Amino acid sequence: MLGDVLSGYEHKNFLGMSAVVCSPVMRQLLDLVQRIAQTNAAVLITGESGSGKELIARAIHHYSLRGGKPWVDVSCAALPEHLVESELFGYEKGAFSGADSSKPGLFELANHGTLFLDEIGELEPRMQVKLLRVLDGVPYYRLGGVRKVSVDVRVVAATNQDLERMVPNGQFRGDLYHRLGQICLHVPPLRERPEDVGPLAEHFLQMSNPRSFLSPDAIRTLQRHTWPGNIRELRNTVTKAAVLARDCEIRAEDLMIMNTPQATMLREPTPISSPVPALASPSAGNSANLDGMEKTTILKVLAQTNGHQQRAAELLGISRRTLSRKLKLYGREAVRQSCAS
């Protein structure tokens, strides 16, 4: 029954973001968060896109001794490469064309608080070097500045990429990986915690239409789905059903769920509870096979979305910038043929 599905869950709020927790694995994760929040250690949060990494980051700040201090968050993938340095570290008046006044960077704004760097795997190599120095407590200059800036900031980073695999390939600095991962937390995908599906769905439904409710067959359908887009996909599904349903009862047929098994191939999530040694580089043959499988998967999902790159990136669990970079490697002809097939 619906009451059985939704019983015994916790509803918390972390910096304005709601958390609905029912599964044992998420309860254990939040218990761990409360313990590590009392330290100043850097935290690296891994997990698939949409699984709730930002929620865990906000919980760390909420429970920390810095809870009453600034919380600043930024997506490294959303910043154009030429603006990353000025956004993170600020700039002085006249540092570049259009810099009509000085501006503090995000590190300064987060002083004595927490800076959350989402999608840290998208940070380009030159900025990785500067970030490492700041994490080690080295004062830095604003862009165009002559006075060094010192900050006291706890850094929490998140990624849906396998940074450990990126290190041997030179895509991510090993020293920065280990510095960010003083403590590593893994957020399991929604398919591995079906106990959370019903309470989350009910929560999203109440936000969309408080008069609506889920039928037992709708809940069973939701729990059977693999959710390649995780919580973000669940929210979109429930919201759409609340809008389009014929009456207040949401039935299974109102959910319009489509399975996309190819979308889970790129994730290869590895539960992480503590920093682990770097893996050996894969052999050339295995690397070629993996690259071929990755290309096939990306082009199939792109074809399913009729060439819509943002939607394809969400289904694949990668950023739009990563998808664009890979499509450039494949060439226009391969992309055109996949979308036409």
N, C-alpha and C positions, 0 to 999 in steps of 0.2 A: 504494500500500500504506500501511498505518497507519504503518509506520516512516518512510516518506518524508514523510508529513503532519506528524509530530511531531518531525522532526529539526531541529536547529539553532535551538532556541528557548532563551531565557534565563529562568531562574526566580529572581526577586529577592524580597526582603522589605523592606517599608518600614513601620516602626513597627507590626509585627504584621500587616500586610496583604500578601498574596501578589501578586506581579506576574508574569504569564506573557507574555513578549514574543517575537514571532516576526516580525511584519511590518516591512518597512523603515520605514514611516511612524512606527510607535511607537518603533523604535530611534532614529530621528532626533529624535523628541520627547524621549526620555529623555536623549539627548546634549545637547540644548538645555537641559533642566532642570539638568543638572550644571553647566553654565556659568553660568546665571543664579542658581543657588542660592548662589553665593559672594558675591552682592551683597545689599544690604538693600532693594532696590526692591520695592514692592508688586506683586503678581501677580494678574491676573484670568484665571481659567480658564473657558472656555466649552465647551459641548458638550451633547449630548442627555442626558436622564436615563438613568443606568445605564451611561454610556460609560466611566467610570473617572476622573472629575474629582478625586475625593477621593484616589485613588491617586497622581495627579500632585502634588497638594498635599502629601501625605506624603513623596513623593520629594524635593520641594523642601526640606523641613525636614531630611530625612535627609542630604542632600548639603551642607547649608549649614553655616556656621560656628557656627550656633546648634543644631546637631544634638544636643548634649548638654544643651540647656536645655529648658524646658517646651514641650510641644506641646498646644494646647488647641483643640478643634473644637466647633462649634455650628451647628445648622441654624436659620437665621433663620425658616424657615417653621414649624418645630416649636414656636417660642416664642409663647405668646399675646401679643398686642400690648401689653397692660398690664404684662407682665413683662419685655419686651425691655430696657428701660433698666436695671432693677435687676439683671438677669442680666449684662449687658455691663459695667456700671460700678459695680455693688455698691450697698450701702445701709448706713446707720447705724441703730443701735438706736433704735426709736421713729419711724422715718421714715414708717411706715404701720402700719395695723392688722395685727398678727401678726409685726411685725419685732421679735422679742424679743431679738435680738442683732445685732451688726454682721456684715456679710458682704462679703468682697472680690468684685469683679466678675471676669469672665473676662479682661479686659485685665490686671488685677493678677496673676491666676494665670499668665498667659502672659508675664510680665515677663522680658525678655532672651531670650525664645523666639519662637514662632510662634503666631499666632491664625488659625485657619481659619474663615472665615465662609461656610458653604455656603448656597446659595439666597439670595444677597444681594439679588436682585431683589424679594424679598418684604418687605424692610425698609421700614417706613412713613416718609413724608417727614420728620417731626419728628426721627426717629432718624438719618436720613441726614445732617441738618445737624450733629448732635453727633458722629457718626462722622467726618465730614470734618474737624472741628476737632481731634479726637484724632489723626487721621492726619497732620495738619500739625504735630504736636508740641505742641499746646496742652494744658496740664494741665487736669484736669476735677475736678468734685466727685462724690463718691458721692451717691446719692439721700438727701437729708436731711442731707448733710454740710456742714461749715464749713471743712474743710481740703482743699486741692487735692492731687490725686494725679498724679504724673508717672510714665510708664511708657516702657520701650524695647521695643517689640513690632513684629515684622514681620507684616504682615497679608497673608494670601492669601485671595482670595475666589473663589467659583465660582457659576455660574448656568447654567440651561438656557434662559434667556430672552434675547431680543435687546434688551439694555440700550440700545444705540444707537438703536433704533427707539422705545424707551420715553421717551427724553429729550425729543424734540419734543412728545410728548403730555403732558408734565408728570408722567409716572409715575415717573421717576427723574431725579435731579439730574445735570446735565451736568458740573458741577465735580467731583462725587464719582466719576462714571464715569471721567473722565480721571485722577483721582488714584489710583483703584484700578487702572487699566489702564496703569500705568507700563510694565509688560511684560504682553502678552496672549498666552495660549497657548490653542490650540484642540485639543480631544481629538476625533479623528474617530470617527464611529459605527462600530459593529462591521461593518456591511454594506460599509464602505469599506476594511476590512482583513481580508479572508477568511482570510489566512494565520494569523491569531490564533485562528480558531474551533476548529480541531482541537486544538491544544495546550491551550486554555482548557477545552474540553469534557473532554479527558482528565484535566486537573487536577481539575476538579469531580467527575468520576466516581471518581477515586481517593480523594477526600475522603469520598464517600458509601459506596462499596463497592470496596475495593482489588482484589477478585477479578473485578470486571466489566471488560469491554473493549468498545470500539466496533467494529462491523463496518464494512467499507469503504463499504457503501451508506448506513449511518447517518452517517458523516462527510460523504459527498457531500450528503446531505439537509440536514445542519446548515450546510454551506457555501453551499447555494443559498438558504437562508432569509434574509429581509431583516432580521430581528431588530429590530422596532420598540422593544422593551424593552431592547435591547443586552445587555450582559454579565449584568445581573440576570436577564433572561428566559432567556438561555442556561443559567445556573446552575440556575434552577428547572426548566427542561426536562430537563436531564441528571439532576438529582437525582430527579425524579419517575420518569424512565425506569429508573433504578437500583433504585428501590423496587418498581416494578410489573412489570419484565421477568420472563419465565418462567425464564430461566437467566442465566448469566454474560455471554453475548453480547448486547449491545444492538443491536437491528436498527432499521431505519428506521421500521417500523410501531410500535415501542415508544416513539418520541419524541412522537407525538401533537401534531405542530406544526400550528398554525393561523395562516394569514396574515391580517393585518388592515391592508391597504394604507391605509385612512383614517387610521390612527394616525400616519403619517409626515407628514401635511400641515402640522401646526402647527409643525414644527421649523425648516425653512428654515435649516439650519446654514450659516454663512459662515466658511471657514477664516480665522483671524486669527493673524498672526505678529508684528504690531506695532500700536501704537495708530493708528487711522485717523480722519479727520475725520468729523464727524456728517453723516448723510444729510439731505437736504431732506425736509420733511414731505410725505407723499403727498397727492395731490389728493383732494378730497371724494368724487368718484365712485369712485376706486380704493379709498379707505379703506372705503367702504360695501360694495363688492364683497368685499373681504378679510374684513370683519366677517361678512358673510353666509356666506361659505365656512367661516369658523371656527365659526360657530354650527352649521351643518349637520354639520360633522365631529364636533364635540363631542357633539351629540345622537345621532348615529349610533353612536359608540363607547359612549356611555352605554347605549343600547338593547342593544348587543351584550353588555354586562356585566350586563344585567338591572337596571340602576340602581345597581350597585355603584360608588360614586364613587371609592374608593381605587384599585380596579383600573382604572377608566377613566382616572384621572389618570396612572397608571403607563404605560398604553399610549399616552397622548397626549404624554407627556414633560413634563408640567407638575405643579406641586404641588397637593395637595388643596385648599389655601387658594385658589389661583388658580381652580381648577375651581369651587369653591363660589361665589366672587365672580361668575364668569361666568354660572352657573346662576341666580343671583339676578336678573341683568340680563334673562335670557330669560323669567323668570316661571314659576310652578308649572305652569301649563296646558301650556306648550310642553314642559316636562320630562316631565309625565305622559303626554302624547300620544306622545312619542318612545319611552318605555319600554313603552307599550301596543302600539305598532305592531309 
